[in-house]
Amino acid sequence: MLAYARDRRRFLLFGRPRRVGPETHRHRAEVLLESLLTLGPTFIKLGQLLSTRPDV
């Protein structure tokens, strides 16, 4: 997720956005999907925990 945000925005508040190809986006999406599937119910509980925090 950090890599996606870094590509869309400027790197550390300065500079220009990075140019990333569709194959890089696809690879990152596959890695994220595998990570979420590995976490399983833990990911859901983590999301529920974060949703109760107003400061996050």
N, CA, C and O atoms as a Tripos MOL2 file, in Angstrom:
@<TRIPOS>MOLECULE
protein
  224   223    56     0     0
PROTEIN
NO_CHARGES

@<TRIPOS>ATOM
      1 N           0.8200   -1.1840    0.0000 N.3       1 MET1
      2 CA          0.0000    0.0000    0.0000 C.3       1 MET1
      3 C           0.8720    1.2590    0.0000 C.2       1 MET1
      4 O           0.5470    2.2670   -0.6270 O.2       1 MET1
      5 N           1.9630    1.1640    0.7080 N.am      2 LEU2
      6 CA          2.8670    2.3090    0.7500 C.3       2 LEU2
      7 C           3.4410    2.5950   -0.6330 C.2       2 LEU2
      8 O           3.5920    3.7520   -1.0250 O.2       2 LEU2
      9 N           3.7550    1.5420   -1.3600 N.am      3 ALA3
     10 CA          4.2930    1.7230   -2.7080 C.3       3 ALA3
     11 C           3.2620    2.3740   -3.6220 C.2       3 ALA3
     12 O           3.6100    3.2200   -4.4450 O.2       3 ALA3
     13 N           1.9860    1.9820   -3.4810 N.am      4 TYR4
     14 CA          0.9280    2.5860   -4.2930 C.3       4 TYR4
     15 C           0.7900    4.0680   -3.9770 C.2       4 TYR4
     16 O           0.6930    4.8950   -4.8840 O.2       4 TYR4
     17 N           0.7820    4.4030   -2.6930 N.am      5 ALA5
     18 CA          0.6680    5.8060   -2.2930 C.3       5 ALA5
     19 C           1.8710    6.6060   -2.7740 C.2       5 ALA5
     20 O           1.7340    7.7590   -3.1850 O.2       5 ALA5
     21 N           3.0460    5.9940   -2.7200 N.am      6 ARG6
     22 CA          4.2500    6.6940   -3.1630 C.3       6 ARG6
     23 C           4.2080    6.9450   -4.6670 C.2       6 ARG6
     24 O           4.7080    7.9670   -5.1370 O.2       6 ARG6
     25 N           3.6150    6.0160   -5.4300 N.am      7 ASP7
     26 CA          3.5250    6.2000   -6.8710 C.3       7 ASP7
     27 C           2.5300    7.2920   -7.2360 C.2       7 ASP7
     28 O           2.7450    8.0380   -8.1910 O.2       7 ASP7
     29 N           1.4520    7.3870   -6.4870 N.am      8 ARG8
     30 CA          0.4020    8.3580   -6.8000 C.3       8 ARG8
     31 C           0.7450    9.7700   -6.3400 C.2       8 ARG8
     32 O           0.3380   10.7500   -6.9640 O.2       8 ARG8
     33 N           1.4820    9.8670   -5.2650 N.am      9 ARG9
     34 CA          1.8160   11.1840   -4.7180 C.3       9 ARG9
     35 C           3.2910   11.4570   -4.9180 C.2       9 ARG9
     36 O           4.0350   10.6240   -5.4380 O.2       9 ARG9
     37 N           3.6810   12.5920   -4.5120 N.am     10 ARG10
     38 CA          5.0910   12.9450   -4.6240 C.3      10 ARG10
     39 C           5.8860   12.1970   -3.5630 C.2      10 ARG10
     40 O           5.3880   11.9230   -2.4710 O.2      10 ARG10
     41 N           7.1110   11.8770   -3.8950 N.am     11 PHE11
     42 CA          7.9620   11.1240   -2.9830 C.3      11 PHE11
     43 C           8.3960   12.0160   -1.8240 C.2      11 PHE11
     44 O           9.1260   12.9870   -2.0190 O.2      11 PHE11
     45 N           7.9470   11.6840   -0.6270 N.am     12 LEU12
     46 CA          8.2860   12.4240    0.5950 C.3      12 LEU12
     47 C           8.0180   13.9230    0.4650 C.2      12 LEU12
     48 O           8.8500   14.7470    0.8450 O.2      12 LEU12
     49 N           6.8580   14.2600   -0.0720 N.am     13 LEU13
     50 CA          6.3690   15.6400   -0.1700 C.3      13 LEU13
     51 C           7.0980   16.5080   -1.1890 C.2      13 LEU13
     52 O           6.8310   17.7070   -1.2690 O.2      13 LEU13
     53 N           7.9850   15.9510   -1.9460 N.am     14 PHE14
     54 CA          8.6170   16.7370   -2.9990 C.3      14 PHE14
     55 C           8.9240   15.8360   -4.1810 C.2      14 PHE14
     56 O           8.9000   14.6100   -4.0740 O.2      14 PHE14
     57 N           9.2050   16.4540   -5.2830 N.am     15 GLY15
     58 CA          9.4790   15.6840   -6.4910 C.3      15 GLY15
     59 C           8.2090   15.4300   -7.2810 C.2      15 GLY15
     60 O           7.1400   15.9430   -6.9490 O.2      15 GLY15
     61 N           8.3370   14.6450   -8.3130 N.am     16 ARG16
     62 CA          7.1790   14.3490   -9.1510 C.3      16 ARG16
     63 C           6.7440   12.9000   -8.9380 C.2      16 ARG16
     64 O           7.5260   12.0900   -8.4400 O.2      16 ARG16
     65 N           5.5090   12.5630   -9.3080 N.am     17 PRO17
     66 CA          5.0420   11.1830   -9.1490 C.3      17 PRO17
     67 C           5.8750   10.2130   -9.9890 C.2      17 PRO17
     68 O           6.3640   10.5690  -11.0610 O.2      17 PRO17
     69 N           6.0280    8.9970   -9.4940 N.am     18 ARG18
     70 CA          6.7600    7.9760  -10.2380 C.3      18 ARG18
     71 C           5.8690    7.4040  -11.3300 C.2      18 ARG18
     72 O           4.6450    7.3850  -11.1980 O.2      18 ARG18
     73 N           6.4750    6.9480  -12.3830 N.am     19 ARG19
     74 CA          5.7260    6.2990  -13.4660 C.3      19 ARG19
     75 C           5.9020    4.7880  -13.3050 C.2      19 ARG19
     76 O           7.0160    4.2640  -13.3300 O.2      19 ARG19
     77 N           4.7740    4.1140  -13.1420 N.am     20 VAL20
     78 CA          4.7970    2.6750  -12.9250 C.3      20 VAL20
     79 C           3.9080    2.0160  -13.9650 C.2      20 VAL20
     80 O           2.7940    2.4730  -14.2180 O.2      20 VAL20
     81 N           4.3970    0.9550  -14.5590 N.am     21 GLY21
     82 CA          3.6660    0.2640  -15.6130 C.3      21 GLY21
     83 C           2.5680   -0.6380  -15.0720 C.2      21 GLY21
     84 O           2.5290   -0.9320  -13.8770 O.2      21 GLY21
     85 N           1.6800   -1.0750  -15.9530 N.am     22 PRO22
     86 CA          0.5790   -1.9400  -15.5370 C.3      22 PRO22
     87 C           1.0410   -3.2860  -14.9800 C.2      22 PRO22
     88 O           0.3770   -3.8530  -14.1130 O.2      22 PRO22
     89 N           2.1710   -3.8040  -15.4680 N.am     23 GLU23
     90 CA          2.6450   -5.0770  -14.9300 C.3      23 GLU23
     91 C           3.0970   -4.9360  -13.4730 C.2      23 GLU23
     92 O           2.9570   -5.8800  -12.6960 O.2      23 GLU23
     93 N           3.6280   -3.7950  -13.0990 N.am     24 THR24
     94 CA          4.0070   -3.5570  -11.7050 C.3      24 THR24
     95 C           2.7620   -3.4670  -10.8320 C.2      24 THR24
     96 O           2.7330   -4.0070   -9.7270 O.2      24 THR24
     97 N           1.7360   -2.7840  -11.3290 N.am     25 HIS25
     98 CA          0.4780   -2.6940  -10.5840 C.3      25 HIS25
     99 C          -0.1370   -4.0850  -10.3930 C.2      25 HIS25
    100 O          -0.6290   -4.4060   -9.3120 O.2      25 HIS25
    101 N          -0.1070   -4.8950  -11.4310 N.am     26 ARG26
    102 CA         -0.6720   -6.2470  -11.3470 C.3      26 ARG26
    103 C           0.0980   -7.0890  -10.3300 C.2      26 ARG26
    104 O          -0.5040   -7.8060   -9.5300 O.2      26 ARG26
    105 N           1.4270   -7.0020  -10.3620 N.am     27 HIS27
    106 CA          2.2410   -7.7670   -9.4160 C.3      27 HIS27
    107 C           1.9490   -7.3410   -7.9770 C.2      27 HIS27
    108 O           1.8130   -8.1860   -7.0920 O.2      27 HIS27
    109 N           1.8550   -6.0410   -7.7470 N.am     28 ARG28
    110 CA          1.5550   -5.5510   -6.4010 C.3      28 ARG28
    111 C           0.1710   -6.0010   -5.9410 C.2      28 ARG28
    112 O          -0.0160   -6.3340   -4.7710 O.2      28 ARG28
    113 N          -0.7910   -6.0120   -6.8470 N.am     29 ALA29
    114 CA         -2.1430   -6.4610   -6.4940 C.3      29 ALA29
    115 C          -2.1360   -7.9450   -6.1310 C.2      29 ALA29
    116 O          -2.8200   -8.3560   -5.1930 O.2      29 ALA29
    117 N          -1.3720   -8.7460   -6.8620 N.am     30 GLU30
    118 CA         -1.2890  -10.1760   -6.5490 C.3      30 GLU30
    119 C          -0.6370  -10.4030   -5.1910 C.2      30 GLU30
    120 O          -1.0780  -11.2610   -4.4260 O.2      30 GLU30
    121 N           0.4020   -9.6460   -4.8870 N.am     31 VAL31
    122 CA          1.0710   -9.7840   -3.5900 C.3      31 VAL31
    123 C           0.1270   -9.3760   -2.4640 C.2      31 VAL31
    124 O           0.0670  -10.0430   -1.4310 O.2      31 VAL31
    125 N          -0.6060   -8.2890   -2.6580 N.am     32 LEU32
    126 CA         -1.5650   -7.8440   -1.6440 C.3      32 LEU32
    127 C          -2.6610   -8.8810   -1.4460 C.2      32 LEU32
    128 O          -3.0360   -9.1730   -0.3110 O.2      32 LEU32
    129 N          -3.1760   -9.4370   -2.5280 N.am     33 LEU33
    130 CA         -4.2100  -10.4590   -2.4360 C.3      33 LEU33
    131 C          -3.7250  -11.6800   -1.6650 C.2      33 LEU33
    132 O          -4.4340  -12.1920   -0.7990 O.2      33 LEU33
    133 N          -2.5260  -12.1460   -1.9750 N.am     34 GLU34
    134 CA         -1.9730  -13.3030   -1.2720 C.3      34 GLU34
    135 C          -1.7780  -13.0020    0.2090 C.2      34 GLU34
    136 O          -2.0230  -13.8610    1.0550 O.2      34 GLU34
    137 N          -1.3390  -11.7910    0.5240 N.am     35 SER35
    138 CA         -1.1490  -11.4170    1.9330 C.3      35 SER35
    139 C          -2.4730  -11.4080    2.6760 C.2      35 SER35
    140 O          -2.5550  -11.9060    3.7990 O.2      35 SER35
    141 N          -3.5080  -10.8510    2.0680 N.am     36 LEU36
    142 CA         -4.8150  -10.7990    2.7210 C.3      36 LEU36
    143 C          -5.4130  -12.1850    2.8750 C.2      36 LEU36
    144 O          -6.0400  -12.4830    3.8920 O.2      36 LEU36
    145 N          -5.2250  -13.0340    1.8760 N.am     37 LEU37
    146 CA         -5.7290  -14.4030    1.9920 C.3      37 LEU37
    147 C          -4.9870  -15.1920    3.0650 C.2      37 LEU37
    148 O          -5.5770  -16.0320    3.7450 O.2      37 LEU37
    149 N          -3.7040  -14.9230    3.2140 N.am     38 THR38
    150 CA         -2.9230  -15.5930    4.2520 C.3      38 THR38
    151 C          -3.3850  -15.1630    5.6370 C.2      38 THR38
    152 O          -3.4580  -15.9820    6.5520 O.2      38 THR38
    153 N          -3.6980  -13.8800    5.7910 N.am     39 LEU39
    154 CA         -4.1590  -13.3890    7.0890 C.3      39 LEU39
    155 C          -5.5400  -13.9230    7.4440 C.2      39 LEU39
    156 O          -5.8330  -14.1720    8.6130 O.2      39 LEU39
    157 N          -6.3790  -14.0960    6.4400 N.am     40 GLY40
    158 CA         -7.7190  -14.6470    6.6570 C.3      40 GLY40
    159 C          -8.5380  -13.8290    7.6400 C.2      40 GLY40
    160 O          -8.6670  -12.6160    7.4770 O.2      40 GLY40
    161 N          -9.0960  -14.4760    8.6630 N.am     41 PRO41
    162 CA         -9.9430  -13.7770    9.6330 C.3      41 PRO41
    163 C          -9.1880  -12.7120   10.4390 C.2      41 PRO41
    164 O          -9.7960  -11.7770   10.9610 O.2      41 PRO41
    165 N          -7.8740  -12.8560   10.5340 N.am     42 THR42
    166 CA         -7.0880  -11.8620   11.2580 C.3      42 THR42
    167 C          -7.2010  -10.4980   10.5930 C.2      42 THR42
    168 O          -7.2620   -9.4740   11.2740 O.2      42 THR42
    169 N          -7.2300  -10.4850    9.2640 N.am     43 PHE43
    170 CA         -7.3590   -9.2210    8.5390 C.3      43 PHE43
    171 C          -8.6990   -8.5650    8.8460 C.2      43 PHE43
    172 O          -8.7710   -7.3450    8.9990 O.2      43 PHE43
    173 N          -9.7450   -9.3530    8.9360 N.am     44 ILE44
    174 CA        -11.0750   -8.8080    9.2400 C.3      44 ILE44
    175 C         -11.0850   -8.2110   10.6360 C.2      44 ILE44
    176 O         -11.6020   -7.1130   10.8420 O.2      44 ILE44
    177 N         -10.5170   -8.9280   11.5950 N.am     45 LYS45
    178 CA        -10.4790   -8.4280   12.9740 C.3      45 LYS45
    179 C          -9.6210   -7.1750   13.0760 C.2      45 LYS45
    180 O          -9.9430   -6.2660   13.8410 O.2      45 LYS45
    181 N          -8.5490   -7.1180   12.3250 N.am     46 LEU46
    182 CA         -7.7070   -5.9230   12.3210 C.3      46 LEU46
    183 C          -8.4930   -4.7340   11.7750 C.2      46 LEU46
    184 O          -8.4110   -3.6340   12.3220 O.2      46 LEU46
    185 N          -9.2520   -4.9460   10.7060 N.am     47 GLY47
    186 CA        -10.0890   -3.8840   10.1450 C.3      47 GLY47
    187 C         -11.1480   -3.4270   11.1280 C.2      47 GLY47
    188 O         -11.4210   -2.2310   11.2370 O.2      47 GLY47
    189 N         -11.7490   -4.3690   11.8490 N.am     48 GLN48
    190 CA        -12.7550   -4.0140   12.8580 C.3      48 GLN48
    191 C         -12.1170   -3.2030   13.9870 C.2      48 GLN48
    192 O         -12.7040   -2.2360   14.4730 O.2      48 GLN48
    193 N         -10.9270   -3.6000   14.3940 N.am     49 LEU49
    194 CA        -10.2340   -2.8640   15.4550 C.3      49 LEU49
    195 C          -9.9220   -1.4360   15.0160 C.2      49 LEU49
    196 O         -10.1390   -0.4880   15.7700 O.2      49 LEU49
    197 N          -9.4170   -1.2880   13.8000 N.am     50 LEU50
    198 CA         -9.0760    0.0520   13.3020 C.3      50 LEU50
    199 C         -10.3110    0.9140   13.0830 C.2      50 LEU50
    200 O         -10.2390    2.1370   13.2020 O.2      50 LEU50
    201 N         -11.4420    0.2950   12.7650 N.am     51 SER51
    202 CA        -12.6560    1.0890   12.5240 C.3      51 SER51
    203 C         -13.2140    1.6790   13.8020 C.2      51 SER51
    204 O         -13.9850    2.6370   13.7450 O.2      51 SER51
    205 N         -12.8500    1.1370   14.9540 N.am     52 THR52
    206 CA        -13.3420    1.6720   16.2340 C.3      52 THR52
    207 C         -12.4720    2.7980   16.7520 C.2      52 THR52
    208 O         -12.8390    3.4670   17.7180 O.2      52 THR52
    209 N         -11.3250    3.0200   16.1280 N.am     53 ARG53
    210 CA        -10.3940    4.0520   16.5750 C.3      53 ARG53
    211 C         -10.6310    5.3450   15.8010 C.2      53 ARG53
    212 O         -10.3920    5.3760   14.5940 O.2      53 ARG53
    213 N         -11.0900    6.4050   16.4450 N.am     54 PRO54
    214 CA        -11.3320    7.6620   15.7210 C.3      54 PRO54
    215 C         -10.0450    8.3690   15.2980 C.2      54 PRO54
    216 O         -10.0700    9.2010   14.3910 O.2      54 PRO54
    217 N          -8.9260    8.0500   15.9420 N.am     55 ASP55
    218 CA         -7.6920    8.7390   15.6260 C.3      55 ASP55
    219 C          -6.9190    8.0940   14.4780 C.2      55 ASP55
    220 O          -5.8970    8.6290   14.0490 O.2      55 ASP55
    221 N          -7.3900    6.9610   13.9770 N.am     56 VAL56
    222 CA         -6.6670    6.2710   12.9040 C.3      56 VAL56
    223 C          -7.2840    6.5960   11.5700 C.2      56 VAL56
    224 O          -6.8170    6.1110   10.5390 O.2      56 VAL56
@<TRIPOS>BOND
     1     1     2 1
     2     2     3 1
     3     3     4 2
     4     3     5 am
     5     5     6 1
     6     6     7 1
     7     7     8 2
     8     7     9 am
     9     9    10 1
    10    10    11 1
    11    11    12 2
    12    11    13 am
    13    13    14 1
    14    14    15 1
    15    15    16 2
    16    15    17 am
    17    17    18 1
    18    18    19 1
    19    19    20 2
    20    19    21 am
    21    21    22 1
    22    22    23 1
    23    23    24 2
    24    23    25 am
    25    25    26 1
    26    26    27 1
    27    27    28 2
    28    27    29 am
    29    29    30 1
    30    30    31 1
    31    31    32 2
    32    31    33 am
    33    33    34 1
    34    34    35 1
    35    35    36 2
    36    35    37 am
    37    37    38 1
    38    38    39 1
    39    39    40 2
    40    39    41 am
    41    41    42 1
    42    42    43 1
    43    43    44 2
    44    43    45 am
    45    45    46 1
    46    46    47 1
    47    47    48 2
    48    47    49 am
    49    49    50 1
    50    50    51 1
    51    51    52 2
    52    51    53 am
    53    53    54 1
    54    54    55 1
    55    55    56 2
    56    55    57 am
    57    57    58 1
    58    58    59 1
    59    59    60 2
    60    59    61 am
    61    61    62 1
    62    62    63 1
    63    63    64 2
    64    63    65 am
    65    65    66 1
    66    66    67 1
    67    67    68 2
    68    67    69 am
    69    69    70 1
    70    70    71 1
    71    71    72 2
    72    71    73 am
    73    73    74 1
    74    74    75 1
    75    75    76 2
    76    75    77 am
    77    77    78 1
    78    78    79 1
    79    79    80 2
    80    79    81 am
    81    81    82 1
    82    82    83 1
    83    83    84 2
    84    83    85 am
    85    85    86 1
    86    86    87 1
    87    87    88 2
    88    87    89 am
    89    89    90 1
    90    90    91 1
    91    91    92 2
    92    91    93 am
    93    93    94 1
    94    94    95 1
    95    95    96 2
    96    95    97 am
    97    97    98 1
    98    98    99 1
    99    99   100 2
   100    99   101 am
   101   101   102 1
   102   102   103 1
   103   103   104 2
   104   103   105 am
   105   105   106 1
   106   106   107 1
   107   107   108 2
   108   107   109 am
   109   109   110 1
   110   110   111 1
   111   111   112 2
   112   111   113 am
   113   113   114 1
   114   114   115 1
   115   115   116 2
   116   115   117 am
   117   117   118 1
   118   118   119 1
   119   119   120 2
   120   119   121 am
   121   121   122 1
   122   122   123 1
   123   123   124 2
   124   123   125 am
   125   125   126 1
   126   126   127 1
   127   127   128 2
   128   127   129 am
   129   129   130 1
   130   130   131 1
   131   131   132 2
   132   131   133 am
   133   133   134 1
   134   134   135 1
   135   135   136 2
   136   135   137 am
   137   137   138 1
   138   138   139 1
   139   139   140 2
   140   139   141 am
   141   141   142 1
   142   142   143 1
   143   143   144 2
   144   143   145 am
   145   145   146 1
   146   146   147 1
   147   147   148 2
   148   147   149 am
   149   149   150 1
   150   150   151 1
   151   151   152 2
   152   151   153 am
   153   153   154 1
   154   154   155 1
   155   155   156 2
   156   155   157 am
   157   157   158 1
   158   158   159 1
   159   159   160 2
   160   159   161 am
   161   161   162 1
   162   162   163 1
   163   163   164 2
   164   163   165 am
   165   165   166 1
   166   166   167 1
   167   167   168 2
   168   167   169 am
   169   169   170 1
   170   170   171 1
   171   171   172 2
   172   171   173 am
   173   173   174 1
   174   174   175 1
   175   175   176 2
   176   175   177 am
   177   177   178 1
   178   178   179 1
   179   179   180 2
   180   179   181 am
   181   181   182 1
   182   182   183 1
   183   183   184 2
   184   183   185 am
   185   185   186 1
   186   186   187 1
   187   187   188 2
   188   187   189 am
   189   189   190 1
   190   190   191 1
   191   191   192 2
   192   191   193 am
   193   193   194 1
   194   194   195 1
   195   195   196 2
   196   195   197 am
   197   197   198 1
   198   198   199 1
   199   199   200 2
   200   199   201 am
   201   201   202 1
   202   202   203 1
   203   203   204 2
   204   203   205 am
   205   205   206 1
   206   206   207 1
   207   207   208 2
   208   207   209 am
   209   209   210 1
   210   210   211 1
   211   211   212 2
   212   211   213 am
   213   213   214 1
   214   214   215 1
   215   215   216 2
   216   215   217 am
   217   217   218 1
   218   218   219 1
   219   219   220 2
   220   219   221 am
   221   221   222 1
   222   222   223 1
   223   223   224 2
@<TRIPOS>SUBSTRUCTURE
     1 MET1         2 RESIDUE 1 A MET
     2 LEU2         6 RESIDUE 1 A LEU
     3 ALA3        10 RESIDUE 1 A ALA
     4 TYR4        14 RESIDUE 1 A TYR
     5 ALA5        18 RESIDUE 1 A ALA
     6 ARG6        22 RESIDUE 1 A ARG
     7 ASP7        26 RESIDUE 1 A ASP
     8 ARG8        30 RESIDUE 1 A ARG
     9 ARG9        34 RESIDUE 1 A ARG
    10 ARG10       38 RESIDUE 1 A ARG
    11 PHE11       42 RESIDUE 1 A PHE
    12 LEU12       46 RESIDUE 1 A LEU
    13 LEU13       50 RESIDUE 1 A LEU
    14 PHE14       54 RESIDUE 1 A PHE
    15 GLY15       58 RESIDUE 1 A GLY
    16 ARG16       62 RESIDUE 1 A ARG
    17 PRO17       66 RESIDUE 1 A PRO
    18 ARG18       70 RESIDUE 1 A ARG
    19 ARG19       74 RESIDUE 1 A ARG
    20 VAL20       78 RESIDUE 1 A VAL
    21 GLY21       82 RESIDUE 1 A GLY
    22 PRO22       86 RESIDUE 1 A PRO
    23 GLU23       90 RESIDUE 1 A GLU
    24 THR24       94 RESIDUE 1 A THR
    25 HIS25       98 RESIDUE 1 A HIS
    26 ARG26      102 RESIDUE 1 A ARG
    27 HIS27      106 RESIDUE 1 A HIS
    28 ARG28      110 RESIDUE 1 A ARG
    29 ALA29      114 RESIDUE 1 A ALA
    30 GLU30      118 RESIDUE 1 A GLU
    31 VAL31      122 RESIDUE 1 A VAL
    32 LEU32      126 RESIDUE 1 A LEU
    33 LEU33      130 RESIDUE 1 A LEU
    34 GLU34      134 RESIDUE 1 A GLU
    35 SER35      138 RESIDUE 1 A SER
    36 LEU36      142 RESIDUE 1 A LEU
    37 LEU37      146 RESIDUE 1 A LEU
    38 THR38      150 RESIDUE 1 A THR
    39 LEU39      154 RESIDUE 1 A LEU
    40 GLY40      158 RESIDUE 1 A GLY
    41 PRO41      162 RESIDUE 1 A PRO
    42 THR42      166 RESIDUE 1 A THR
    43 PHE43      170 RESIDUE 1 A PHE
    44 ILE44      174 RESIDUE 1 A ILE
    45 LYS45      178 RESIDUE 1 A LYS
    46 LEU46      182 RESIDUE 1 A LEU
    47 GLY47      186 RESIDUE 1 A GLY
    48 GLN48      190 RESIDUE 1 A GLN
    49 LEU49      194 RESIDUE 1 A LEU
    50 LEU50      198 RESIDUE 1 A LEU
    51 SER51      202 RESIDUE 1 A SER
    52 THR52      206 RESIDUE 1 A THR
    53 ARG53      210 RESIDUE 1 A ARG
    54 PRO54      214 RESIDUE 1 A PRO
    55 ASP55      218 RESIDUE 1 A ASP
    56 VAL56      222 RESIDUE 1 A VAL
